[in-house]
């Protein structure tokens, strides 16, 4: 079972903010529109090369592919919105 909940925030208003929170949410929105760009980020490619052999190899190697990165970004956005919902009044 996978439970996916999101805080009750005005996403449209957050996207318009001119601060780091708005910037992060705009980046996530861009990634949602073009998830293939994740695997092409130079920093991700370099990070994949630097993974220790225990993580990069073996029976279940860690791959920084589009699906893995998309899931990580979705989780990061959820954490950001959850923390923001504690600070901000909706």
PDB file of N, CA, C and O in Angstrom:
ATOM      1  N   UNK A   1       0.840  -1.146   0.000  1.00  0.00           N
ATOM      2  CA  UNK A   1       0.000   0.000   0.000  1.00  0.00           C
ATOM      3  C   UNK A   1       0.902   1.230   0.000  1.00  0.00           C
ATOM      4  O   UNK A   1       1.898   1.281   0.722  1.00  0.00           O
ATOM      5  N   UNK A   2       0.550   2.200  -0.801  1.00  0.00           N
ATOM      6  CA  UNK A   2       1.288   3.457  -0.842  1.00  0.00           C
ATOM      7  C   UNK A   2       0.322   4.581  -0.540  1.00  0.00           C
ATOM      8  O   UNK A   2      -0.687   4.749  -1.225  1.00  0.00           O
ATOM      9  N   UNK A   3       0.630   5.344   0.480  1.00  0.00           N
ATOM     10  CA  UNK A   3      -0.204   6.471   0.855  1.00  0.00           C
ATOM     11  C   UNK A   3       0.494   7.738   0.383  1.00  0.00           C
ATOM     12  O   UNK A   3       1.650   7.988   0.726  1.00  0.00           O
ATOM     13  N   UNK A   4      -0.204   8.520  -0.392  1.00  0.00           N
ATOM     14  CA  UNK A   4       0.372   9.760  -0.906  1.00  0.00           C
ATOM     15  C   UNK A   4      -0.539  10.913  -0.509  1.00  0.00           C
ATOM     16  O   UNK A   4      -1.598  11.123  -1.102  1.00  0.00           O
ATOM     17  N   UNK A   5      -0.113  11.644   0.489  1.00  0.00           N
ATOM     18  CA  UNK A   5      -0.890  12.797   0.926  1.00  0.00           C
ATOM     19  C   UNK A   5      -0.074  14.058   0.705  1.00  0.00           C
ATOM     20  O   UNK A   5       1.156  14.021   0.669  1.00  0.00           O
ATOM     21  N   UNK A   6      -0.761  15.149   0.559  1.00  0.00           N
ATOM     22  CA  UNK A   6      -0.081  16.427   0.382  1.00  0.00           C
ATOM     23  C   UNK A   6      -0.702  17.455   1.312  1.00  0.00           C
ATOM     24  O   UNK A   6      -1.891  17.377   1.622  1.00  0.00           O
ATOM     25  N   UNK A   7       0.089  18.411   1.757  1.00  0.00           N
ATOM     26  CA  UNK A   7      -0.446  19.453   2.627  1.00  0.00           C
ATOM     27  C   UNK A   7      -1.442  20.325   1.867  1.00  0.00           C
ATOM     28  O   UNK A   7      -1.410  20.399   0.639  1.00  0.00           O
ATOM     29  N   UNK A   8      -2.317  20.976   2.605  1.00  0.00           N
ATOM     30  CA  UNK A   8      -3.310  21.855   1.999  1.00  0.00           C
ATOM     31  C   UNK A   8      -2.705  23.245   1.851  1.00  0.00           C
ATOM     32  O   UNK A   8      -2.843  24.096   2.730  1.00  0.00           O
ATOM     33  N   UNK A   9      -2.037  23.459   0.733  1.00  0.00           N
ATOM     34  CA  UNK A   9      -1.427  24.745   0.434  1.00  0.00           C
ATOM     35  C   UNK A   9      -1.863  25.179  -0.953  1.00  0.00           C
ATOM     36  O   UNK A   9      -2.239  24.351  -1.783  1.00  0.00           O
ATOM     37  N   UNK A  10      -1.814  26.451  -1.196  1.00  0.00           N
ATOM     38  CA  UNK A  10      -2.141  26.990  -2.509  1.00  0.00           C
ATOM     39  C   UNK A  10      -0.902  26.883  -3.392  1.00  0.00           C
ATOM     40  O   UNK A  10      -0.044  27.766  -3.381  1.00  0.00           O
ATOM     41  N   UNK A  11      -0.815  25.793  -4.156  1.00  0.00           N
ATOM     42  CA  UNK A  11       0.360  25.521  -4.986  1.00  0.00           C
ATOM     43  C   UNK A  11       0.579  26.642  -6.006  1.00  0.00           C
ATOM     44  O   UNK A  11       1.718  27.037  -6.255  1.00  0.00           O
ATOM     45  N   UNK A  12      -0.499  27.154  -6.595  1.00  0.00           N
ATOM     46  CA  UNK A  12      -0.371  28.224  -7.589  1.00  0.00           C
ATOM     47  C   UNK A  12       0.272  29.463  -6.974  1.00  0.00           C
ATOM     48  O   UNK A  12       1.118  30.102  -7.599  1.00  0.00           O
ATOM     49  N   UNK A  13      -0.122  29.796  -5.766  1.00  0.00           N
ATOM     50  CA  UNK A  13       0.466  30.965  -5.088  1.00  0.00           C
ATOM     51  C   UNK A  13       1.928  30.711  -4.741  1.00  0.00           C
ATOM     52  O   UNK A  13       2.762  31.609  -4.852  1.00  0.00           O
ATOM     53  N   UNK A  14       2.236  29.485  -4.320  1.00  0.00           N
ATOM     54  CA  UNK A  14       3.619  29.149  -3.978  1.00  0.00           C
ATOM     55  C   UNK A  14       4.521  29.214  -5.210  1.00  0.00           C
ATOM     56  O   UNK A  14       5.670  29.647  -5.120  1.00  0.00           O
ATOM     57  N   UNK A  15       4.000  28.784  -6.357  1.00  0.00           N
ATOM     58  CA  UNK A  15       4.791  28.817  -7.594  1.00  0.00           C
ATOM     59  C   UNK A  15       5.150  30.244  -8.001  1.00  0.00           C
ATOM     60  O   UNK A  15       6.164  30.464  -8.664  1.00  0.00           O
ATOM     61  N   UNK A  16       4.328  31.209  -7.608  1.00  0.00           N
ATOM     62  CA  UNK A  16       4.566  32.614  -7.980  1.00  0.00           C
ATOM     63  C   UNK A  16       5.537  33.323  -7.038  1.00  0.00           C
ATOM     64  O   UNK A  16       5.979  34.437  -7.320  1.00  0.00           O
ATOM     65  N   UNK A  17       5.864  32.682  -5.928  1.00  0.00           N
ATOM     66  CA  UNK A  17       6.753  33.332  -4.958  1.00  0.00           C
ATOM     67  C   UNK A  17       8.127  33.568  -5.558  1.00  0.00           C
ATOM     68  O   UNK A  17       8.622  32.767  -6.351  1.00  0.00           O
ATOM     69  N   UNK A  18       8.730  34.673  -5.171  1.00  0.00           N
ATOM     70  CA  UNK A  18      10.067  35.021  -5.656  1.00  0.00           C
ATOM     71  C   UNK A  18      11.086  34.755  -4.549  1.00  0.00           C
ATOM     72  O   UNK A  18      11.787  35.659  -4.094  1.00  0.00           O
ATOM     73  N   UNK A  19      11.147  33.494  -4.131  1.00  0.00           N
ATOM     74  CA  UNK A  19      12.073  33.088  -3.081  1.00  0.00           C
ATOM     75  C   UNK A  19      12.496  31.647  -3.361  1.00  0.00           C
ATOM     76  O   UNK A  19      12.025  31.055  -4.332  1.00  0.00           O
ATOM     77  N   UNK A  20      13.370  31.066  -2.540  1.00  0.00           N
ATOM     78  CA  UNK A  20      13.833  29.694  -2.796  1.00  0.00           C
ATOM     79  C   UNK A  20      12.704  28.666  -2.858  1.00  0.00           C
ATOM     80  O   UNK A  20      12.791  27.710  -3.629  1.00  0.00           O
ATOM     81  N   UNK A  21      11.660  28.840  -2.072  1.00  0.00           N
ATOM     82  CA  UNK A  21      10.553  27.883  -2.091  1.00  0.00           C
ATOM     83  C   UNK A  21       9.863  27.910  -3.451  1.00  0.00           C
ATOM     84  O   UNK A  21       9.601  26.859  -4.035  1.00  0.00           O
ATOM     85  N   UNK A  22       9.569  29.094  -3.951  1.00  0.00           N
ATOM     86  CA  UNK A  22       8.962  29.208  -5.272  1.00  0.00           C
ATOM     87  C   UNK A  22       9.856  28.639  -6.352  1.00  0.00           C
ATOM     88  O   UNK A  22       9.383  27.973  -7.272  1.00  0.00           O
ATOM     89  N   UNK A  23      11.153  28.900  -6.241  1.00  0.00           N
ATOM     90  CA  UNK A  23      12.107  28.395  -7.229  1.00  0.00           C
ATOM     91  C   UNK A  23      12.140  26.869  -7.238  1.00  0.00           C
ATOM     92  O   UNK A  23      12.136  26.253  -8.304  1.00  0.00           O
ATOM     93  N   UNK A  24      12.174  26.262  -6.064  1.00  0.00           N
ATOM     94  CA  UNK A  24      12.190  24.793  -5.982  1.00  0.00           C
ATOM     95  C   UNK A  24      10.916  24.219  -6.589  1.00  0.00           C
ATOM     96  O   UNK A  24      10.969  23.249  -7.344  1.00  0.00           O
ATOM     97  N   UNK A  25       9.788  24.805  -6.266  1.00  0.00           N
ATOM     98  CA  UNK A  25       8.533  24.292  -6.797  1.00  0.00           C
ATOM     99  C   UNK A  25       8.448  24.476  -8.315  1.00  0.00           C
ATOM    100  O   UNK A  25       7.872  23.633  -9.003  1.00  0.00           O
ATOM    101  N   UNK A  26       9.005  25.548  -8.838  1.00  0.00           N
ATOM    102  CA  UNK A  26       9.036  25.733 -10.295  1.00  0.00           C
ATOM    103  C   UNK A  26       9.948  24.702 -10.957  1.00  0.00           C
ATOM    104  O   UNK A  26       9.629  24.190 -12.030  1.00  0.00           O
ATOM    105  N   UNK A  27      11.070  24.399 -10.330  1.00  0.00           N
ATOM    106  CA  UNK A  27      11.967  23.378 -10.865  1.00  0.00           C
ATOM    107  C   UNK A  27      11.264  22.019 -10.889  1.00  0.00           C
ATOM    108  O   UNK A  27      11.346  21.292 -11.880  1.00  0.00           O
ATOM    109  N   UNK A  28      10.581  21.681  -9.807  1.00  0.00           N
ATOM    110  CA  UNK A  28       9.854  20.408  -9.755  1.00  0.00           C
ATOM    111  C   UNK A  28       8.763  20.379 -10.819  1.00  0.00           C
ATOM    112  O   UNK A  28       8.556  19.352 -11.465  1.00  0.00           O
ATOM    113  N   UNK A  29       8.069  21.491 -11.006  1.00  0.00           N
ATOM    114  CA  UNK A  29       7.028  21.549 -12.048  1.00  0.00           C
ATOM    115  C   UNK A  29       7.636  21.340 -13.433  1.00  0.00           C
ATOM    116  O   UNK A  29       7.056  20.642 -14.264  1.00  0.00           O
ATOM    117  N   UNK A  30       8.794  21.938 -13.684  1.00  0.00           N
ATOM    118  CA  UNK A  30       9.482  21.745 -14.966  1.00  0.00           C
ATOM    119  C   UNK A  30       9.880  20.285 -15.159  1.00  0.00           C
ATOM    120  O   UNK A  30       9.760  19.740 -16.256  1.00  0.00           O
ATOM    121  N   UNK A  31      10.349  19.665 -14.095  1.00  0.00           N
ATOM    122  CA  UNK A  31      10.764  18.265 -14.173  1.00  0.00           C
ATOM    123  C   UNK A  31       9.561  17.374 -14.466  1.00  0.00           C
ATOM    124  O   UNK A  31       9.667  16.415 -15.230  1.00  0.00           O
ATOM    125  N   UNK A  32       8.423  17.689 -13.861  1.00  0.00           N
ATOM    126  CA  UNK A  32       7.221  16.901 -14.133  1.00  0.00           C
ATOM    127  C   UNK A  32       6.852  16.962 -15.618  1.00  0.00           C
ATOM    128  O   UNK A  32       6.366  15.982 -16.184  1.00  0.00           O
ATOM    129  N   UNK A  33       7.083  18.108 -16.237  1.00  0.00           N
ATOM    130  CA  UNK A  33       6.753  18.262 -17.655  1.00  0.00           C
ATOM    131  C   UNK A  33       7.761  17.553 -18.554  1.00  0.00           C
ATOM    132  O   UNK A  33       7.414  17.129 -19.656  1.00  0.00           O
ATOM    133  N   UNK A  34       9.006  17.422 -18.095  1.00  0.00           N
ATOM    134  CA  UNK A  34      10.037  16.781 -18.903  1.00  0.00           C
ATOM    135  C   UNK A  34      10.925  15.907 -18.019  1.00  0.00           C
ATOM    136  O   UNK A  34      12.077  16.260 -17.765  1.00  0.00           O
ATOM    137  N   UNK A  35      10.407  14.773 -17.550  1.00  0.00           N
ATOM    138  CA  UNK A  35      11.179  13.929 -16.633  1.00  0.00           C
ATOM    139  C   UNK A  35      12.441  13.334 -17.248  1.00  0.00           C
ATOM    140  O   UNK A  35      13.347  12.941 -16.512  1.00  0.00           O
ATOM    141  N   UNK A  36      12.526  13.256 -18.559  1.00  0.00           N
ATOM    142  CA  UNK A  36      13.713  12.697 -19.205  1.00  0.00           C
ATOM    143  C   UNK A  36      14.945  13.564 -18.956  1.00  0.00           C
ATOM    144  O   UNK A  36      16.070  13.065 -19.005  1.00  0.00           O
ATOM    145  N   UNK A  37      14.747  14.857 -18.690  1.00  0.00           N
ATOM    146  CA  UNK A  37      15.885  15.758 -18.470  1.00  0.00           C
ATOM    147  C   UNK A  37      16.667  15.397 -17.213  1.00  0.00           C
ATOM    148  O   UNK A  37      17.837  15.764 -17.095  1.00  0.00           O
ATOM    149  N   UNK A  38      16.049  14.687 -16.270  1.00  0.00           N
ATOM    150  CA  UNK A  38      16.728  14.323 -15.023  1.00  0.00           C
ATOM    151  C   UNK A  38      17.994  13.524 -15.261  1.00  0.00           C
ATOM    152  O   UNK A  38      19.043  13.823 -14.691  1.00  0.00           O
ATOM    153  N   UNK A  39      17.894  12.516 -16.098  1.00  0.00           N
ATOM    154  CA  UNK A  39      19.029  11.630 -16.332  1.00  0.00           C
ATOM    155  C   UNK A  39      20.130  12.310 -17.129  1.00  0.00           C
ATOM    156  O   UNK A  39      21.230  11.772 -17.251  1.00  0.00           O
ATOM    157  N   UNK A  40      19.846  13.484 -17.671  1.00  0.00           N
ATOM    158  CA  UNK A  40      20.834  14.204 -18.469  1.00  0.00           C
ATOM    159  C   UNK A  40      21.562  15.289 -17.679  1.00  0.00           C
ATOM    160  O   UNK A  40      22.506  15.891 -18.191  1.00  0.00           O
ATOM    161  N   UNK A  41      21.141  15.548 -16.447  1.00  0.00           N
ATOM    162  CA  UNK A  41      21.805  16.568 -15.648  1.00  0.00           C
ATOM    163  C   UNK A  41      23.250  16.158 -15.419  1.00  0.00           C
ATOM    164  O   UNK A  41      23.531  15.039 -14.990  1.00  0.00           O
ATOM    165  N   UNK A  42      24.148  17.061 -15.706  1.00  0.00           N
ATOM    166  CA  UNK A  42      25.578  16.760 -15.577  1.00  0.00           C
ATOM    167  C   UNK A  42      25.934  16.339 -14.149  1.00  0.00           C
ATOM    168  O   UNK A  42      26.723  15.416 -13.953  1.00  0.00           O
ATOM    169  N   UNK A  43      25.359  17.007 -13.163  1.00  0.00           N
ATOM    170  CA  UNK A  43      25.677  16.672 -11.776  1.00  0.00           C
ATOM    171  C   UNK A  43      25.212  15.258 -11.425  1.00  0.00           C
ATOM    172  O   UNK A  43      25.873  14.573 -10.644  1.00  0.00           O
ATOM    173  N   UNK A  44      24.093  14.813 -11.985  1.00  0.00           N
ATOM    174  CA  UNK A  44      23.604  13.459 -11.730  1.00  0.00           C
ATOM    175  C   UNK A  44      24.531  12.443 -12.386  1.00  0.00           C
ATOM    176  O   UNK A  44      24.844  11.408 -11.798  1.00  0.00           O
ATOM    177  N   UNK A  45      24.964  12.742 -13.600  1.00  0.00           N
ATOM    178  CA  UNK A  45      25.884  11.846 -14.306  1.00  0.00           C
ATOM    179  C   UNK A  45      27.187  11.712 -13.525  1.00  0.00           C
ATOM    180  O   UNK A  45      27.717  10.611 -13.376  1.00  0.00           O
ATOM    181  N   UNK A  46      27.701  12.836 -13.029  1.00  0.00           N
ATOM    182  CA  UNK A  46      28.941  12.795 -12.241  1.00  0.00           C
ATOM    183  C   UNK A  46      28.741  12.032 -10.935  1.00  0.00           C
ATOM    184  O   UNK A  46      29.614  11.265 -10.527  1.00  0.00           O
ATOM    185  N   UNK A  47      27.613  12.233 -10.283  1.00  0.00           N
ATOM    186  CA  UNK A  47      27.324  11.523  -9.038  1.00  0.00           C
ATOM    187  C   UNK A  47      27.252  10.016  -9.279  1.00  0.00           C
ATOM    188  O   UNK A  47      27.768   9.237  -8.478  1.00  0.00           O
ATOM    189  N   UNK A  48      26.622   9.605 -10.365  1.00  0.00           N
ATOM    190  CA  UNK A  48      26.532   8.168 -10.698  1.00  0.00           C
ATOM    191  C   UNK A  48      27.931   7.572 -10.848  1.00  0.00           C
ATOM    192  O   UNK A  48      28.179   6.446 -10.418  1.00  0.00           O
ATOM    193  N   UNK A  49      28.837   8.324 -11.455  1.00  0.00           N
ATOM    194  CA  UNK A  49      30.214   7.839 -11.648  1.00  0.00           C
ATOM    195  C   UNK A  49      30.955   7.697 -10.320  1.00  0.00           C
ATOM    196  O   UNK A  49      31.851   6.863 -10.195  1.00  0.00           O
ATOM    197  N   UNK A  50      30.587   8.502  -9.336  1.00  0.00           N
ATOM    198  CA  UNK A  50      31.297   8.526  -8.061  1.00  0.00           C
ATOM    199  C   UNK A  50      30.710   7.571  -7.018  1.00  0.00           C
ATOM    200  O   UNK A  50      31.234   7.478  -5.908  1.00  0.00           O
ATOM    201  N   UNK A  51      29.641   6.868  -7.357  1.00  0.00           N
ATOM    202  CA  UNK A  51      29.052   5.940  -6.389  1.00  0.00           C
ATOM    203  C   UNK A  51      30.052   4.853  -6.026  1.00  0.00           C
ATOM    204  O   UNK A  51      30.744   4.333  -6.902  1.00  0.00           O
ATOM    205  N   UNK A  52      30.139   4.501  -4.745  1.00  0.00           N
ATOM    206  CA  UNK A  52      31.021   3.403  -4.349  1.00  0.00           C
ATOM    207  C   UNK A  52      30.597   2.112  -5.045  1.00  0.00           C
ATOM    208  O   UNK A  52      29.427   1.935  -5.384  1.00  0.00           O
ATOM    209  N   UNK A  53      31.547   1.224  -5.253  1.00  0.00           N
ATOM    210  CA  UNK A  53      31.264  -0.018  -5.981  1.00  0.00           C
ATOM    211  C   UNK A  53      30.175  -0.847  -5.297  1.00  0.00           C
ATOM    212  O   UNK A  53      29.429  -1.557  -5.972  1.00  0.00           O
ATOM    213  N   UNK A  54      30.073  -0.766  -3.949  1.00  0.00           N
ATOM    214  CA  UNK A  54      29.025  -1.517  -3.263  1.00  0.00           C
ATOM    215  C   UNK A  54      27.634  -1.030  -3.639  1.00  0.00           C
ATOM    216  O   UNK A  54      26.678  -1.805  -3.622  1.00  0.00           O
ATOM    217  N   UNK A  55      27.514   0.254  -3.981  1.00  0.00           N
ATOM    218  CA  UNK A  55      26.220   0.797  -4.381  1.00  0.00           C
ATOM    219  C   UNK A  55      25.986   0.691  -5.888  1.00  0.00           C
ATOM    220  O   UNK A  55      24.864   0.454  -6.333  1.00  0.00           O
ATOM    221  N   UNK A  56      27.040   0.867  -6.658  1.00  0.00           N
ATOM    222  CA  UNK A  56      26.910   0.871  -8.120  1.00  0.00           C
ATOM    223  C   UNK A  56      26.815  -0.536  -8.702  1.00  0.00           C
ATOM    224  O   UNK A  56      26.302  -0.712  -9.808  1.00  0.00           O
ATOM    225  N   UNK A  57      27.298  -1.533  -7.980  1.00  0.00           N
ATOM    226  CA  UNK A  57      27.277  -2.912  -8.485  1.00  0.00           C
ATOM    227  C   UNK A  57      26.449  -3.794  -7.590  1.00  0.00           C
ATOM    228  O   UNK A  57      25.622  -3.310  -6.817  1.00  0.00           O
ATOM    229  N   UNK A  58      26.666  -5.073  -7.690  1.00  0.00           N
ATOM    230  CA  UNK A  58      25.956  -6.020  -6.842  1.00  0.00           C
ATOM    231  C   UNK A  58      24.617  -6.429  -7.410  1.00  0.00           C
ATOM    232  O   UNK A  58      24.279  -6.071  -8.538  1.00  0.00           O
ATOM    233  N   UNK A  59      23.851  -7.179  -6.631  1.00  0.00           N
ATOM    234  CA  UNK A  59      22.579  -7.712  -7.129  1.00  0.00           C
ATOM    235  C   UNK A  59      21.508  -6.640  -7.357  1.00  0.00           C
ATOM    236  O   UNK A  59      20.672  -6.783  -8.249  1.00  0.00           O
ATOM    237  N   UNK A  60      21.528  -5.584  -6.569  1.00  0.00           N
ATOM    238  CA  UNK A  60      20.556  -4.492  -6.722  1.00  0.00           C
ATOM    239  C   UNK A  60      21.297  -3.162  -6.750  1.00  0.00           C
ATOM    240  O   UNK A  60      21.293  -2.435  -5.756  1.00  0.00           O
ATOM    241  N   UNK A  61      21.928  -2.833  -7.866  1.00  0.00           N
ATOM    242  CA  UNK A  61      22.702  -1.586  -7.929  1.00  0.00           C
ATOM    243  C   UNK A  61      21.807  -0.350  -7.880  1.00  0.00           C
ATOM    244  O   UNK A  61      20.686  -0.344  -8.390  1.00  0.00           O
ATOM    245  N   UNK A  62      22.338   0.688  -7.255  1.00  0.00           N
ATOM    246  CA  UNK A  62      21.637   1.963  -7.197  1.00  0.00           C
ATOM    247  C   UNK A  62      21.817   2.653  -8.538  1.00  0.00           C
ATOM    248  O   UNK A  62      22.940   2.944  -8.950  1.00  0.00           O
ATOM    249  N   UNK A  63      20.734   2.908  -9.203  1.00  0.00           N
ATOM    250  CA  UNK A  63      20.777   3.603 -10.478  1.00  0.00           C
ATOM    251  C   UNK A  63      20.079   4.946 -10.330  1.00  0.00           C
ATOM    252  O   UNK A  63      18.954   5.019  -9.835  1.00  0.00           O
ATOM    253  N   UNK A  64      20.727   5.969 -10.745  1.00  0.00           N
ATOM    254  CA  UNK A  64      20.136   7.302 -10.699  1.00  0.00           C
ATOM    255  C   UNK A  64      19.441   7.568 -12.026  1.00  0.00           C
ATOM    256  O   UNK A  64      19.774   8.501 -12.756  1.00  0.00           O
ATOM    257  N   UNK A  65      18.461   6.712 -12.312  1.00  0.00           N
ATOM    258  CA  UNK A  65      17.723   6.835 -13.561  1.00  0.00           C
ATOM    259  C   UNK A  65      16.515   7.754 -13.379  1.00  0.00           C
ATOM    260  O   UNK A  65      16.268   8.273 -12.290  1.00  0.00           O
ATOM    261  N   UNK A  66      15.778   7.940 -14.455  1.00  0.00           N
ATOM    262  CA  UNK A  66      14.646   8.859 -14.446  1.00  0.00           C
ATOM    263  C   UNK A  66      13.628   8.504 -13.369  1.00  0.00           C
ATOM    264  O   UNK A  66      13.162   9.390 -12.651  1.00  0.00           O
ATOM    265  N   UNK A  67      13.274   7.230 -13.242  1.00  0.00           N
ATOM    266  CA  UNK A  67      12.260   6.834 -12.264  1.00  0.00           C
ATOM    267  C   UNK A  67      12.720   7.079 -10.831  1.00  0.00           C
ATOM    268  O   UNK A  67      11.968   7.603 -10.010  1.00  0.00           O
ATOM    269  N   UNK A  68      13.964   6.694 -10.539  1.00  0.00           N
ATOM    270  CA  UNK A  68      14.506   6.887  -9.194  1.00  0.00           C
ATOM    271  C   UNK A  68      14.577   8.371  -8.846  1.00  0.00           C
ATOM    272  O   UNK A  68      14.184   8.781  -7.754  1.00  0.00           O
ATOM    273  N   UNK A  69      15.078   9.168  -9.781  1.00  0.00           N
ATOM    274  CA  UNK A  69      15.209  10.605  -9.535  1.00  0.00           C
ATOM    275  C   UNK A  69      13.852  11.288  -9.441  1.00  0.00           C
ATOM    276  O   UNK A  69      13.672  12.190  -8.622  1.00  0.00           O
ATOM    277  N   UNK A  70      12.897  10.871 -10.266  1.00  0.00           N
ATOM    278  CA  UNK A  70      11.553  11.455 -10.197  1.00  0.00           C
ATOM    279  C   UNK A  70      10.923  11.184  -8.837  1.00  0.00           C
ATOM    280  O   UNK A  70      10.312  12.072  -8.241  1.00  0.00           O
ATOM    281  N   UNK A  71      11.072   9.960  -8.349  1.00  0.00           N
ATOM    282  CA  UNK A  71      10.522   9.618  -7.029  1.00  0.00           C
ATOM    283  C   UNK A  71      11.181  10.442  -5.932  1.00  0.00           C
ATOM    284  O   UNK A  71      10.507  10.935  -5.027  1.00  0.00           O
ATOM    285  N   UNK A  72      12.497  10.590  -6.015  1.00  0.00           N
ATOM    286  CA  UNK A  72      13.223  11.362  -5.002  1.00  0.00           C
ATOM    287  C   UNK A  72      12.782  12.824  -5.007  1.00  0.00           C
ATOM    288  O   UNK A  72      12.629  13.437  -3.951  1.00  0.00           O
ATOM    289  N   UNK A  73      12.584  13.369  -6.187  1.00  0.00           N
ATOM    290  CA  UNK A  73      12.168  14.769  -6.279  1.00  0.00           C
ATOM    291  C   UNK A  73      10.741  14.949  -5.756  1.00  0.00           C
ATOM    292  O   UNK A  73      10.444  15.941  -5.090  1.00  0.00           O
ATOM    293  N   UNK A  74       9.867  14.001  -6.052  1.00  0.00           N
ATOM    294  CA  UNK A  74       8.497  14.065  -5.529  1.00  0.00           C
ATOM    295  C   UNK A  74       8.513  14.030  -3.998  1.00  0.00           C
ATOM    296  O   UNK A  74       7.793  14.783  -3.342  1.00  0.00           O
ATOM    297  N   UNK A  75       9.343  13.146  -3.441  1.00  0.00           N
ATOM    298  CA  UNK A  75       9.448  13.059  -1.979  1.00  0.00           C
ATOM    299  C   UNK A  75      10.010  14.346  -1.396  1.00  0.00           C
ATOM    300  O   UNK A  75       9.537  14.819  -0.362  1.00  0.00           O
ATOM    301  N   UNK A  76      11.018  14.915  -2.052  1.00  0.00           N
ATOM    302  CA  UNK A  76      11.616  16.156  -1.568  1.00  0.00           C
ATOM    303  C   UNK A  76      10.600  17.297  -1.598  1.00  0.00           C
ATOM    304  O   UNK A  76      10.538  18.102  -0.669  1.00  0.00           O
ATOM    305  N   UNK A  77       9.810  17.363  -2.661  1.00  0.00           N
ATOM    306  CA  UNK A  77       8.787  18.397  -2.734  1.00  0.00           C
ATOM    307  C   UNK A  77       7.762  18.205  -1.622  1.00  0.00           C
ATOM    308  O   UNK A  77       7.329  19.173  -0.997  1.00  0.00           O
ATOM    309  N   UNK A  78       7.376  16.956  -1.379  1.00  0.00           N
ATOM    310  CA  UNK A  78       6.426  16.676  -0.306  1.00  0.00           C
ATOM    311  C   UNK A  78       6.951  17.114   1.051  1.00  0.00           C
ATOM    312  O   UNK A  78       6.213  17.682   1.856  1.00  0.00           O
ATOM    313  N   UNK A  79       8.236  16.847   1.304  1.00  0.00           N
ATOM    314  CA  UNK A  79       8.847  17.287   2.568  1.00  0.00           C
ATOM    315  C   UNK A  79       8.861  18.804   2.670  1.00  0.00           C
ATOM    316  O   UNK A  79       8.561  19.366   3.724  1.00  0.00           O
ATOM    317  N   UNK A  80       9.209  19.461   1.573  1.00  0.00           N
ATOM    318  CA  UNK A  80       9.239  20.919   1.571  1.00  0.00           C
ATOM    319  C   UNK A  80       7.856  21.482   1.866  1.00  0.00           C
ATOM    320  O   UNK A  80       7.713  22.384   2.692  1.00  0.00           O
ATOM    321  N   UNK A  81       6.842  20.957   1.197  1.00  0.00           N
ATOM    322  CA  UNK A  81       5.484  21.456   1.411  1.00  0.00           C
ATOM    323  C   UNK A  81       4.985  21.143   2.822  1.00  0.00           C
ATOM    324  O   UNK A  81       4.270  21.948   3.420  1.00  0.00           O
ATOM    325  N   UNK A  82       5.358  19.984   3.352  1.00  0.00           N
ATOM    326  CA  UNK A  82       4.955  19.639   4.716  1.00  0.00           C
ATOM    327  C   UNK A  82       5.568  20.608   5.721  1.00  0.00           C
ATOM    328  O   UNK A  82       4.898  21.075   6.641  1.00  0.00           O
ATOM    329  N   UNK A  83       6.843  20.898   5.531  1.00  0.00           N
ATOM    330  CA  UNK A  83       7.497  21.838   6.458  1.00  0.00           C
ATOM    331  C   UNK A  83       6.955  23.243   6.287  1.00  0.00           C
ATOM    332  O   UNK A  83       6.791  23.976   7.262  1.00  0.00           O
ATOM    333  N   UNK A  84       6.681  23.612   5.065  1.00  0.00           N
ATOM    334  CA  UNK A  84       6.129  24.928   4.793  1.00  0.00           C
ATOM    335  C   UNK A  84       4.751  25.074   5.411  1.00  0.00           C
ATOM    336  O   UNK A  84       4.405  26.145   5.911  1.00  0.00           O
ATOM    337  N   UNK A  85       3.961  24.009   5.382  1.00  0.00           N
ATOM    338  CA  UNK A  85       2.609  24.079   5.935  1.00  0.00           C
ATOM    339  C   UNK A  85       2.613  24.293   7.449  1.00  0.00           C
ATOM    340  O   UNK A  85       1.639  24.788   8.016  1.00  0.00           O
ATOM    341  N   UNK A  86       3.715  23.918   8.097  1.00  0.00           N
ATOM    342  CA  UNK A  86       3.826  24.139   9.540  1.00  0.00           C
ATOM    343  C   UNK A  86       4.136  25.611   9.815  1.00  0.00           C
ATOM    344  O   UNK A  86       3.706  26.167  10.826  1.00  0.00           O
ATOM    345  N   UNK A  87       4.882  26.229   8.911  1.00  0.00           N
ATOM    346  CA  UNK A  87       5.311  27.613   9.101  1.00  0.00           C
ATOM    347  C   UNK A  87       4.284  28.609   8.616  1.00  0.00           C
ATOM    348  O   UNK A  87       4.070  29.638   9.258  1.00  0.00           O
ATOM    349  N   UNK A  88       3.644  28.326   7.494  1.00  0.00           N
ATOM    350  CA  UNK A  88       2.741  29.264   6.857  1.00  0.00           C
ATOM    351  C   UNK A  88       1.298  28.990   7.245  1.00  0.00           C
ATOM    352  O   UNK A  88       0.934  27.865   7.588  1.00  0.00           O
ATOM    353  N   UNK A  89       0.500  30.016   7.187  1.00  0.00           N
ATOM    354  CA  UNK A  89      -0.939  29.868   7.404  1.00  0.00           C
ATOM    355  C   UNK A  89      -1.588  29.779   6.025  1.00  0.00           C
ATOM    356  O   UNK A  89      -1.461  30.711   5.230  1.00  0.00           O
ATOM    357  N   UNK A  90      -2.292  28.661   5.718  1.00  0.00           N
ATOM    358  CA  UNK A  90      -2.894  28.505   4.393  1.00  0.00           C
ATOM    359  C   UNK A  90      -3.992  29.504   4.107  1.00  0.00           C
ATOM    360  O   UNK A  90      -4.581  29.482   3.026  1.00  0.00           O
TER     361      UNK A  90
END
